[in-house]
Every structure is written in structure tokens, then in C-alpha cells.
Amino acid sequence: MNRIVLKRDLAASTRLMEVENPVLASKVKPGQFMIVMADETGERVPMTAADWDASRGTVTMVFLEVGASTKKLGLLAEGEELYHMVGPLGNSTEVENFGNVVIVGGGVGIATAYPVARAMKEAGNHVASVIGARSSDKLIFREEVRSVSDDFRIATDDGSEGSKGFVSDVLREMLQSGTKVDKVFTVGPTVMMKAVADTTQPFGVKTVASLNPIMLCGMGMCGGCRVRVGGVVRFACVDGPDFDAGQVDFRELLLRLSQYRAEEARAMQLFQQRMAS
């Protein structure tokens, strides 16, 4: 149980792990996440499912090594086992035949967007997907997302692939051109999701943002994922992670994301010291 059956690099510091967990693989749905621990002293890390295979009993997660806990996770090799993995947690993404759906994913969030795009396509929607990253070498899951999209577009900050600029720029061009859009789903860096929400609001397009970047304990106990939605305090891990993007107080949310910066830096320093000794 929790054995790593596949590990590969997708981009710089971006890892994919396929983990054996038949129970989780048989129950998980698009948008849901699991909690993983690299070892018994490791932090509980929420990971949104990027894919799963019930017949093989495996679930796939994609993560960026940015802190001590994800660095530690990245040190595990194929054949080794995660100390702990539990799920699925959170509410699954609402999937039905809305009509014309646009999926907007950025950075590591593209992996989270993929199963949503796939489910939307299977539900009969016309799916347009827009994925983006800072540069071409940081783009992941291109072919996976393309395979479930009727319209597939790429944006990179530096213009090294697709349109130069942000995913929100591509989305704005689609809306301004008169393209009929019934619903938008977005997942990625918080500042990107805010830009998507700001873009769709003037057009009155229902937009859902997956707020998985702010989750900590994943069970609603620590309170670290508090977010104000429509003036009401909600918890991303138990009430979400999907919320009406137009109702999310992104300004407050962005401030909260920097709340543990000092502790994160200290944890990384201690990790590097242990690795060097």
C-alpha cells in the first residue's frame, strides 16, 4: 500500500508520482485531493489527484519541489512507500453538460485541470482548454489536456510557446471575440485565478476556482485555509476546494498565502542542514 510504482520528472523541480492505493483509486473524483506524508516526521501535504486508474489501483499526483516537505517527498524513489496517504478528501468538481466550458490551468495546476477537462468532455461539453506557464520548458500535461479538448491553446509569459502573455489574456480574447462560454473552471497560482475571475466578471460568465494552493491540514482543523467567499468565511479543504471565483476575496487570500513565509524558510534551512550533515 502506498508504494510508488512510477516516478518521473515533468519539468524543473516538477515531479510526477503514481502511487498504489486501490481504495483511493476506486473512489476519487475530479477536483478531490489526498493527504500524503513522506515519512513519520514529515508534514501532512495536500495533493490534488492528477489522474487515477481503478483497474490498476493507482493514483497519480504532481508536485513542485518548493519547500522542505515537497523536497523530502521528491527524494523518494520508485519501489519505496509513502509513510501515509489518505483520501479522497474535499468536494469533487461539479460536472454536468453545461454546454461550452473553458478550462484554464497554470503551472502545476495544469495537472489538476486535466481530470476536470476529461470529465467535462465525457459529460458532453464542448471543452476549450487554455494552459500556461512562465516558459515552454515549464509546461506540463500538454498532450493529456489536448487529448480531451475540442479547442486547445497555450500561453507563456515569455512567448516561448503559444501566445505571449498570460492565460487570462487568451481567455479575454476568446470572450471579446464573441465565443459562447457557459462556464469557466480555473486552477493554478492564486494570482492567476484572480486574473481569470477579473477577466470573466464583466462578461457575466460563471467561473469556478479551485483553491487548493491554500490548504494545509486538509481536514478543516488548522484553519489555515480560511477564505472569505461572498463575505462568509469558508474553509477550502472541507467546503471546497471549488468556489465561485467572482465571490472569492482574493486580496485577503493573497495576504494569507504569505503568512507562513518565515516558518517555511526556517523549515527549508533545517532540511538543508540535515541533508548536508
FIPARO-511004 format. One record per atom (N, C-alpha, C, O): x, y negated, z negated. Coordinates in steps of 0.1 Angstrom, whole numbers, padded with zeros to 4 digits, always signed. Each point is the difference from the previous one (the first is absolute). Layout:
<fitis>
XYZ
...
</fitis>
This chain:
<fitis>
+0008+0012+0000
-0008-0012+0000
+0009-0012+0000
+0010-0001-0007
-0014-0009+0015
+0008-0013+0001
+0013+0002+0006
+0009-0009-0002
-0007+0020+0010
+0013+0002+0007
+0001-0009+0012
-0010-0001+0008
+0021-0005-0005
+0002-0009+0011
+0003+0010+0012
+0011+0006+0001
-0020-0005+0009
+0002+0008+0011
+0006-0007+0012
+0005+0006+0009
-0006-0019-0009
+0006-0008+0011
+0004-0014-0005
-0008-0006-0008
+0020+0002+0011
+0004-0014-0003
+0007-0005+0012
+0009+0006+0006
-0012-0018-0002
+0007-0007+0011
+0000-0015-0001
-0009-0005-0007
+0018-0001+0013
+0001-0015+0000
-0008-0005+0012
+0002+0005+0011
-0010-0015-0014
-0008-0007+0011
+0007-0012+0004
-0001-0004+0012
+0007-0003-0021
+0007-0013+0003
+0009-0003-0012
+0001+0009-0009
+0006-0020+0010
+0010-0003-0011
-0007+0000-0013
-0010-0008-0002
+0014+0017-0008
-0006+0001-0013
-0014+0004-0001
-0007-0001-0010
+0001+0006+0022
-0014+0005+0000
+0000+0015+0002
+0005+0005+0010
-0010+0002-0020
+0000+0014+0000
-0014+0006+0002
-0010-0005-0005
+0009+0017+0011
-0012+0008+0001
+0002+0013-0008
+0011+0006+0002
-0020-0003-0010
+0000+0013-0007
-0013+0008+0002
-0011-0006-0003
+0012+0018+0007
-0011+0009+0000
+0001+0009-0012
+0010+0008-0001
-0020-0008-0007
+0001+0008-0013
-0011+0010-0001
-0012-0002+0004
+0015+0014-0009
-0009+0011-0001
-0009-0002-0013
+0005+0000-0011
-0018-0002+0014
-0009-0001-0011
-0014+0003+0005
-0007-0009+0004
+0003+0022-0003
-0012+0004+0006
-0013-0007-0005
-0009-0003+0008
+0009+0001-0021
-0013-0006-0006
-0001-0014+0005
-0011-0004+0005
+0021-0004-0005
-0001-0014+0004
-0003+0000+0015
-0008-0008+0005
+0015+0016+0003
-0002+0001+0015
-0014+0003+0004
-0004-0004+0010
-0003+0012-0018
-0013+0004+0003
-0011-0010-0003
-0011+0001+0004
+0015-0011-0012
-0010-0010-0005
+0002-0014+0004
-0009-0008+0000
+0021+0004+0004
+0004-0014+0002
-0008-0005+0013
-0002+0007+0009
-0001-0020-0010
-0007-0007+0011
+0007-0013+0004
+0008-0005-0008
-0010+0000+0019
+0007-0013+0004
-0001-0011-0010
-0011-0002-0005
+0022-0004+0002
+0000-0011-0010
+0003+0004-0014
+0003-0009-0008
-0004+0022+0005
+0003+0004-0014
+0015+0002-0002
+0008+0000+0009
-0004+0000-0022
+0014+0001-0003
+0002+0011-0011
-0009+0006-0005
+0022-0004+0003
+0004+0010-0011
+0011-0007-0008
+0006-0010+0004
-0004+0015-0016
+0011-0004-0009
+0011+0010+0000
-0003+0012-0001
+0015-0017+0003
+0011+0010+0001
+0011-0005-0010
+0001-0012-0003
+0007+0022-0002
+0011-0003-0009
+0012+0009+0006
-0002+0012+0002
+0013-0019-0001
+0012+0007+0005
+0005+0010-0010
+0004+0011+0003
-0003-0015-0016
+0004+0008-0011
-0007-0004-0012
-0008-0009+0000
+0011+0016-0011
-0008-0002-0012
+0002-0013-0007
-0008-0005-0008
+0019-0003+0012
+0002-0013-0005
-0004-0011+0010
+0002-0012-0003
-0007+0016+0014
-0003-0009+0011
-0013-0008-0002
-0008+0005-0008
+0007-0016+0015
-0012-0008-0001
-0011+0007+0008
+0003+0008+0010
-0016-0010-0014
-0011+0005+0008
-0002-0009+0012
-0003-0012-0002
+0005+0017+0014
-0001-0008+0012
-0012+0004+0008
-0001+0011+0005
-0008-0021-0002
-0011+0003+0009
+0004+0000+0014
+0008-0008+0005
-0012+0019+0003
+0003+0001+0014
-0012+0004+0008
-0007+0010-0003
+0003-0019+0012
-0012+0003+0008
+0003+0011+0010
+0011+0000+0006
-0020+0009-0004
+0002+0011+0009
+0001-0005+0015
-0009-0007+0005
+0020+0011+0002
+0002-0004+0014
-0006+0011+0009
-0003-0003+0011
+0002+0015-0016
-0005+0011+0008
-0002+0012-0009
+0005+0000-0012
-0011+0010+0016
-0002+0012-0007
-0004+0012+0009
-0005-0003+0011
+0007+0015-0016
-0003+0012+0008
-0005+0010-0010
+0007+0007-0007
-0021-0005+0007
-0006+0009-0010
+0004+0014+0003
+0001+0008-0009
+0001-0004+0022
+0003+0013+0003
+0014+0004-0005
+0003+0012-0004
+0006-0021+0004
+0014+0002-0005
+0001-0003-0015
+0010+0003-0006
-0020-0011+0001
+0001-0004-0014
+0010-0010-0003
+0006+0000-0010
-0004-0010+0020
+0010-0010-0002
-0006-0014+0001
-0010-0002+0007
+0016-0007-0013
-0004-0014+0001
+0013-0009+0003
+0010+0004-0006
-0012-0014+0014
+0012-0008+0004
-0001-0014-0006
-0010-0006+0000
+0022+0001-0005
+0000-0013-0005
+0012-0007+0007
+0010+0006+0003
-0011-0019-0002
+0011-0008+0006
+0003-0012-0010
-0009-0006-0005
+0022+0004+0002
+0003-0010-0009
+0013-0008+0004
+0008+0006+0007
-0007-0018-0012
+0012-0008+0002
+0008+0000-0013
-0006-0003-0011
+0019+0006+0012
+0008-0001-0012
+0003-0014-0003
+0009-0006+0006
-0016+0001-0016
+0002-0014-0004
+0004-0002-0015
+0006-0010-0003
-0009+0020-0005
+0003-0001-0014
+0006+0012-0005
+0002+0010+0007
+0000-0009-0020
+0007+0012-0007
-0009+0012+0002
+0006+0011+0003
-0019-0012-0004
-0008+0012+0001
-0001+0006+0014
+0001+0012+0002
-0002-0021+0008
+0000+0005+0014
+0014+0005+0004
+0001+0009+0009
+0009-0016-0014
+0014+0005+0003
+0002+0014-0005
+0006+0009+0006
-0011-0007-0019
+0001+0013-0006
-0008+0011+0008
+0005+0011+0002
-0016-0015+0003
-0009+0009+0008
+0007+0004+0013
+0000+0011+0004
+0007-0021+0001
+0007+0002+0013
+0012+0009-0001
+0005+0005+0010
+0000-0002-0022
+0011+0008-0002
-0004+0015+0001
+0009+0009+0002
-0022-0006-0004
-0004+0014+0001
+0001+0005+0014
-0002-0007+0010
+0005+0020-0009
+0002+0006+0013
-0011+0011+0003
-0007+0004-0009
+0007+0000+0022
-0009+0011+0003
+0003+0012-0008
+0011+0004-0002
-0022+0003-0003
+0002+0011-0008
-0001-0003-0015
-0003+0009-0008
+0005-0021+0004
-0001-0004-0014
-0015-0003-0003
-0008-0002+0009
+0005+0000-0021
-0013-0003-0004
-0002-0013-0008
+0009-0004-0007
-0020-0003+0010
-0003-0012-0008
-0004+0005-0014
-0006+0011-0002
+0010-0019-0008
-0003+0004-0014
-0015+0000-0002
-0006+0008-0007
-0001-0018+0014
-0015-0001-0002
-0006-0006+0012
+0005-0009+0006
-0017+0014-0003
-0008-0006+0011
-0015+0003-0003
-0003+0011-0001
-0005-0022+0001
-0014+0002-0003
-0008-0009+0009
+0004-0011+0004
-0016+0016-0001
-0009-0007+0009
-0010+0009+0006
-0001+0012-0004
-0008-0016+0013
+0000-0014+0005
-0007-0010-0010
-0009+0004-0007
+0014-0016+0007
-0005-0011-0009
-0005-0011+0009
+0003-0002+0012
-0011-0007-0018
-0006-0011+0006
-0011+0004+0009
-0003+0011+0002
-0004-0021+0003
-0012+0002+0009
+0005+0000+0015
+0009-0007+0004
-0015+0017+0003
+0004+0001+0014
-0005-0012+0008
-0010-0006-0004
+0016+0004+0016
-0005-0011+0009
-0013+0003+0005
-0003+0012+0004
-0006-0022-0003
-0013+0003+0006
+0001+0002+0015
+0005-0009+0007
-0009+0020-0003
+0001+0004+0014
-0013+0004+0006
-0007+0008-0005
+0003-0015+0015
-0013+0003+0008
+0002-0006+0014
+0010-0007+0003
-0020+0008+0005
+0000-0006+0013
-0004-0014+0000
-0012-0003+0001
+0022-0006-0003
-0003-0014-0001
-0001-0007+0014
-0006-0010+0002
+0012+0017+0008
+0001-0006+0013
+0014-0002+0005
+0007+0009+0004
-0003-0022-0005
+0014-0003+0004
+0008-0004-0012
-0003-0010-0007
+0012+0018+0004
+0008-0001-0013
+0015-0004+0004
+0006+0006+0009
-0001-0015-0016
+0014-0004+0002
+0008+0004-0013
-0004-0004-0011
+0014+0012+0013
+0009+0005-0011
+0013-0008+0000
+0007+0000+0011
-0004-0007-0021
+0012-0009-0001
+0010+0005-0011
-0004+0000-0011
+0015+0005+0015
+0010+0005-0009
+0014-0006+0001
+0004-0003+0011
+0002+0001-0022
+0013-0006+0000
+0010+0007-0009
-0004+0005-0010
+0017-0004+0015
+0010+0007-0008
-0003+0014-0004
-0005+0007+0009
+0007-0003-0021
-0003+0013-0005
-0015+0003+0000
-0005+0011+0001
-0003-0022-0001
-0014+0001+0000
-0006+0007+0013
-0011+0004+0001
+0020-0004+0010
-0005+0006+0012
-0003+0015-0002
-0009+0005+0006
+0017+0001-0015
-0002+0015-0003
-0014+0002-0007
-0006+0010+0002
+0002-0020-0010
-0013+0000-0007
-0011-0002+0010
-0011+0005-0001
+0014-0014+0011
-0011-0003+0010
-0003+0011+0009
-0011+0001+0005
+0021+0008-0003
-0002+0011+0010
-0012+0009-0003
-0008+0002+0009
+0007+0004-0021
-0012+0009-0002
-0013-0008+0000
-0010+0006+0003
+0010-0019-0006
-0012-0008+0001
-0004-0001+0015
-0011+0001+0004
+0021-0005+0004
-0003-0001+0015
-0005+0013+0005
-0009+0000+0008
+0015+0011-0012
-0004+0013+0005
-0014+0003-0004
-0008+0005+0008
+0004-0007-0020
-0013+0002-0005
-0010-0009+0007
-0011+0005+0003
+0014-0017-0001
-0009-0009+0007
-0002+0004+0014
-0011+0000+0006
+0021+0005+0001
-0001+0006+0013
-0009+0012+0000
-0009+0001+0009
+0011+0008-0018
-0008+0012-0001
-0015-0003-0003
-0009+0008+0004
+0007-0020-0010
-0014-0004-0003
-0007-0006+0012
-0012-0004-0001
+0019+0003+0012
-0006-0006+0012
+0003-0014+0003
-0006-0006+0009
+0014-0001-0017
+0003-0014+0002
+0010-0002+0012
+0008+0009+0004
-0009-0021+0002
+0011-0004+0009
+0010-0006-0009
-0002-0010-0007
+0014+0016+0007
+0011-0004-0009
+0011-0008+0007
+0006+0005+0009
-0004-0017-0014
+0011-0008+0005
+0010-0001-0012
-0004-0004-0011
+0016+0007+0013
+0010+0000-0011
+0011-0010+0003
+0005-0001+0012
-0001-0007-0022
+0011-0010+0001
+0009+0004-0011
-0003-0001-0012
+0016+0004+0015
+0010+0003-0010
+0011-0010+0002
+0003-0004+0011
+0004+0002-0022
+0011-0010+0000
+0011+0002-0010
-0003+0007-0010
+0014-0012+0013
+0012+0000-0010
+0009-0012+0004
-0003-0007+0010
+0013+0006-0018
+0009-0011+0002
+0008+0002+0014
+0002-0010+0007
+0001+0022-0004
+0007+0003+0012
-0003+0014+0005
-0006+0008-0008
+0010-0005+0020
-0004+0013+0006
+0005+0012-0008
-0006+0010-0001
+0018-0011-0005
+0006+0011-0007
-0007+0003-0013
+0003+0010-0007
-0012-0019+0003
-0007+0002-0013
-0014+0005+0003
-0008+0003-0010
+0004-0002+0022
-0014+0005+0003
+0000+0015-0002
+0009+0008+0004
-0020-0003-0010
-0002+0014-0002
-0014+0005+0005
-0009-0009+0003
+0008+0022-0001
-0013+0006+0003
-0006-0006+0013
-0012-0001+0002
+0021-0003+0008
-0005-0006+0012
-0009+0010+0008
-0012-0002+0003
+0017+0014-0001
-0007+0010+0008
-0012+0006-0007
-0010+0003+0006
+0011-0002-0019
-0012+0005-0008
-0012-0010+0001
-0011+0005+0003
+0014-0018-0005
-0011-0009+0001
-0005-0002+0015
-0012-0001+0002
+0022+0001+0007
-0004-0001+0014
-0010+0012+0004
-0009-0002+0008
+0012+0014-0013
-0008+0011+0004
-0014+0000-0004
-0009+0007+0006
+0005-0016-0016
-0014+0000-0004
-0006-0014+0003
-0010-0004-0006
+0017-0004+0015
-0005-0013+0003
-0004-0001+0015
+0006+0005+0009
-0017-0013-0007
-0004-0003+0013
+0007-0012+0006
+0003-0001+0012
+0002-0007-0021
+0007-0012+0003
+0012-0001-0010
-0003-0001-0012
+0015+0001+0016
+0011+0000-0009
+0010-0011+0003
+0004-0002+0011
-0001-0006-0022
+0009-0012+0002
+0010+0000-0011
-0002+0004-0011
+0013-0010+0014
+0012-0002-0009
+0004-0014-0001
-0001-0008+0010
+0004+0003-0022
+0006-0013-0002
+0012+0001-0009
+0000+0008-0010
+0011-0015+0014
+0012+0000-0009
+0004-0015-0002
-0002-0008+0009
+0007+0006-0021
+0003-0014-0003
+0010-0006+0009
-0001-0012+0004
+0011+0021+0000
+0011-0005+0009
-0002+0002+0015
+0008-0004+0008
-0020+0010-0005
-0003+0002+0014
+0008+0012+0007
+0000+0001+0012
+0006+0007-0020
+0008+0012+0005
-0009+0011+0006
+0005+0008+0007
-0018-0008-0010
-0009+0009+0006
-0014-0006-0001
-0004-0006-0010
-0004+0008+0021
-0013-0006+0000
+0000-0015+0000
+0009-0006+0005
-0020+0000-0011
-0001-0015-0001
+0009-0005-0011
+0002+0006-0010
+0004-0018+0013
+0008-0006-0010
-0009-0008-0010
-0008-0008+0005
+0009+0011-0017
-0009-0006-0010
-0005+0010-0010
+0006+0010-0002
-0018-0014-0004
-0006+0009-0010
-0012+0007+0005
-0006-0004+0011
+0002+0015-0018
-0012+0007+0004
-0012-0009+0000
-0009+0002+0008
+0009-0011-0017
-0012-0010-0001
-0001-0008+0012
-0011-0004+0004
+0023+0001+0003
-0001-0008+0012
-0006+0008+0011
-0008-0005+0008
+0011+0018-0007
-0006+0009+0010
-0015+0001-0002
-0008+0000+0009
+0004+0002-0022
-0014+0001-0004
-0007-0013+0004
-0011+0000+0005
+0017-0011-0007
-0006-0013+0003
-0003-0001+0015
-0010-0005+0004
+0020+0009+0004
-0002-0001+0014
-0011+0009+0005
-0008-0003+0009
+0006+0015-0016
-0011+0009+0004
-0013-0007-0003
-0009+0001+0008
+0008-0007-0020
-0013-0006-0004
-0003-0012+0009
-0011-0003+0003
+0021-0005+0000
-0002-0012+0008
-0004+0003+0014
-0006-0008+0007
+0011+0020-0002
-0003+0004+0014
-0015+0005+0001
-0005+0002+0011
-0002-0001-0022
-0013+0004+0000
-0002+0015-0001
-0011+0005+0001
+0022+0002-0004
-0001+0015-0003
-0010+0003-0011
+0002-0006-0011
-0011+0014+0013
-0010+0004-0011
+0007+0008-0010
+0005+0011+0002
-0006-0016-0015
+0006+0007-0011
-0010+0001-0011
-0005-0010-0005
+0001+0022+0001
-0010+0002-0010
+0006+0001-0014
-0006-0003-0010
+0018+0008+0009
+0007+0002-0013
+0015+0000+0002
+0005+0006+0010
+0002-0011-0020
+0014+0000+0000
+0005+0007-0013
-0005-0003-0011
+0014+0012+0012
+0007+0006-0012
+0014-0003+0001
+0007+0001+0010
-0001-0006-0022
+0014-0004+0000
+0007+0006-0012
-0006+0000-0011
+0018+0004+0013
+0009+0004-0011
+0014-0002+0003
+0005+0002+0012
+0003-0007-0022
+0014-0004+0002
+0004-0010-0011
-0006+0000-0010
+0016-0007+0013
+0004-0010-0010
-0011-0010-0003
-0008-0003+0008
+0007-0001-0021
-0011-0008-0005
-0001-0013+0008
-0012-0004+0003
+0023-0002+0000
-0001-0013+0008
-0005+0002+0014
-0007-0008+0005
+0009+0020+0000
-0005+0003+0013
-0015+0002+0000
-0008-0005+0008
+0003+0012-0019
-0014+0002-0001
-0008-0013-0002
-0011-0002+0004
+0018-0007-0012
-0006-0013-0001
-0001-0007+0013
-0011-0007+0003
+0021+0008+0005
+0000-0007+0014
-0012+0006+0008
-0006-0007+0008
+0005+0020-0009
-0011+0007+0008
-0014-0005-0005
-0009-0003+0008
+0008+0002-0021
-0013-0005-0006
-0003-0014+0005
-0011-0004+0003
+0021-0005-0004
-0001-0013+0005
-0003-0001+0014
-0007-0010+0005
+0012+0019+0003
-0003+0000+0015
-0014+0004+0003
-0006-0006+0009
+0001+0016-0016
-0014+0005+0004
-0011-0008-0006
-0011+0000+0005
+0014-0007-0016
-0011-0007-0007
-0008-0010+0008
-0012+0000+0000
+0019-0009+0008
-0007-0009+0009
-0009+0007+0010
-0010-0006+0005
+0013+0018-0002
-0008+0007+0011
-0011+0009-0007
-0008+0006+0007
+0007-0006-0020
-0010+0007-0007
+0001+0015+0001
-0010+0007+0000
+0022-0002+0002
+0002+0015+0002
+0003+0006-0013
+0009-0004-0008
-0017+0014+0004
+0002+0008-0012
+0014+0006+0000
+0003+0007+0009
+0005-0010-0020
+0013+0005-0001
+0003+0007-0013
-0003-0006-0010
+0009+0017+0011
+0003+0008-0012
+0015+0001-0002
+0007+0003+0010
-0002-0007-0022
+0015+0001-0003
+0002+0011-0010
-0007+0001-0010
+0017+0007+0013
+0004+0011-0010
+0011-0006-0009
+0011-0002+0005
-0014+0000-0017
+0009-0007-0010
+0009+0010-0007
+0002-0001-0012
+0003+0011+0019
+0009+0010-0007
+0013-0006-0004
+0006+0006-0009
-0001-0017+0014
+0013-0005-0004
+0001-0004-0015
+0011-0002-0005
-0023-0001-0001
+0001-0005-0014
-0003+0011-0010
+0000-0004-0012
-0001+0016+0016
-0004+0010-0010
+0013+0005-0008
+0011+0001+0005
-0014+0002-0018
+0011+0005-0009
-0003+0014-0005
+0005+0010+0005
-0013-0010-0016
-0003+0013-0006
-0009+0009+0008
+0001+0012+0000
-0010-0019+0008
-0009+0008+0009
-0012+0005-0007
-0008+0007+0007
+0006-0010-0019
-0012+0005-0008
-0008-0011-0007
-0009+0004-0007
+0012-0016+0010
-0008-0011-0006
+0003-0003-0015
-0007-0006-0007
+0019+0012+0002
+0003-0002-0014
+0009-0011-0003
-0001-0007-0010
+0011+0005+0019
+0010-0011-0003
-0004-0014+0003
+0005-0009-0006
-0015+0008+0015
-0005-0013+0003
+0009-0008+0010
-0003-0012+0003
+0013+0018+0002
+0009-0007+0009
-0005-0003+0013
+0005-0008+0007
-0016+0015-0003
-0006-0002+0013
-0012-0008+0000
-0008+0000+0009
+0006-0008-0019
-0011-0009-0001
+0000-0010+0012
+0010-0005+0004
-0022+0004+0002
-0002-0009+0011
-0013-0006+0000
-0010+0006-0004
+0009-0019+0007
-0013-0007+0000
-0006+0001+0014
+0005-0005+0010
-0017+0011-0010
-0007+0001+0013
-0014-0006-0002
-0008+0004-0008
+0005-0014+0016
-0012-0007-0001
-0002-0006-0014
-0012-0002-0005
+0023-0002-0002
-0001-0006-0013
-0001+0010-0011
+0000-0004-0012
+0000+0017+0015
-0001+0010-0010
+0013+0008-0001
+0006+0004+0011
-0001-0001-0023
+0012+0007-0002
-0003+0015+0003
-0009+0006-0006
+0017+0000+0015
-0001+0014+0004
+0014+0006-0002
+0010-0007-0001
-0010+0021+0001
+0013+0007-0001
+0002+0008+0013
-0009+0008+0004
+0020-0011+0003
+0002+0005+0013
+0000+0016+0001
-0005+0006+0009
+0010+0000-0020
+0002+0014+0001
-0013+0008-0003
-0002+0011+0006
-0007-0016-0013
-0013+0007-0003
-0012-0006+0007
-0009+0007+0003
+0009-0020-0001
-0011-0007+0007
+0003+0000+0015
-0009-0002+0008
+0021+0004-0004
+0005-0001+0014
+0006+0013+0004
-0005+0011-0004
+0015-0012+0013
+0008-0012+0003
-0005-0009+0010
+0005-0011+0002
-0017+0015+0005
-0005-0009+0010
-0010-0010-0005
-0008+0003-0009
+0010-0016+0013
-0009-0010-0004
-0003-0009+0012
+0007-0001+0010
-0018-0007-0011
-0004-0010+0009
+0011-0011+0000
+0002-0007-0009
+0006+0007+0020
+0012-0009+0001
-0004-0015-0002
+0008-0008-0005
-0020+0005+0010
-0004-0014-0001
-0003-0005-0014
-0001-0012-0002
-0001+0022-0007
-0004-0003-0014
+0013+0001-0009
-0001-0004-0012
+0012+0009+0017
+0012+0002-0009
+0007-0013-0002
+0002-0008+0009
+0001+0005-0022
+0008-0012-0003
+0015+0004+0002
+0007+0004-0009
-0003-0006+0021
+0014+0004+0004
+0010-0009-0007
+0012+0004-0002
-0015-0017-0001
+0010-0009-0006
+0003+0006-0014
+0012+0001-0003
-0022+0003-0004
+0003+0005-0014
+0007+0014+0002
+0009+0003-0008
-0013+0005+0018
+0006+0013+0002
+0015-0001+0003
+0008+0008-0005
-0004-0018+0013
+0014-0001+0004
+0008-0004-0012
+0012+0003-0001
-0018-0011-0008
+0007-0004-0012
+0002+0012-0009
+0011+0002-0006
-0021+0007+0005
+0001+0012-0008
+0011+0009+0005
+0006+0007-0008
-0004-0006+0021
+0010+0009+0005
+0014-0003-0004
+0009+0009+0000
-0007-0022-0004
+0014-0003-0005
+0002+0001-0015
+0010-0004-0005
-0021+0009-0002
+0000+0000-0014
+0011+0008-0007
+0005-0003-0010
-0002+0014+0017
+0010+0010-0006
+0013+0000+0007
+0008+0009-0001
-0005-0020+0008
+0013-0001+0007
+0012+0002-0009
+0010+0007+0004
-0010-0013-0015
+0012+0001-0009
+0002+0014-0005
+0011+0005+0000
-0022+0002-0003
+0000+0014-0005
+0005+0009+0011
+0008+0010-0002
-0013-0013+0015
+0004+0009+0011
+0015-0002+0003
+0006+0010+0003
-0001-0022-0004
+0014-0002+0002
+0009+0007-0010
+0010+0006+0003
-0015-0007-0016
+0007+0007-0011
+0000+0015+0002
+0010+0007-0002
-0021-0001+0006
-0001+0014+0003
+0009+0004+0011
+0007+0011-0001
-0006-0019+0011
+0009+0003+0012
+0015+0000-0005
+0008+0008+0004
-0005-0018-0012
+0014-0001-0006
+0004+0012-0008
+0011+0006+0002
-0020-0001-0010
+0002+0012-0008
+0002+0012+0008
+0008+0009-0002
-0017-0008+0013
+0001+0011+0009
+0013+0001+0007
+0007+0010+0001
-0002-0022+0004
+0013+0000+0007
+0011+0003-0010
+0010+0006+0005
-0011-0010-0017
+0011+0003-0010
+0000+0015-0002
+0011+0006-0001
-0022+0000+0000
-0001+0015-0003
+0006+0007+0012
+0007+0010-0001
-0010-0014+0013
+0004+0006+0013
+0015-0001+0001
+0007+0009+0005
-0001-0020-0010
+0014-0003+0001
+0008+0008-0010
+0012+0002+0002
-0018+0002-0013
+0007+0006-0011
+0002+0015+0002
+0006+0007-0008
</fitis>
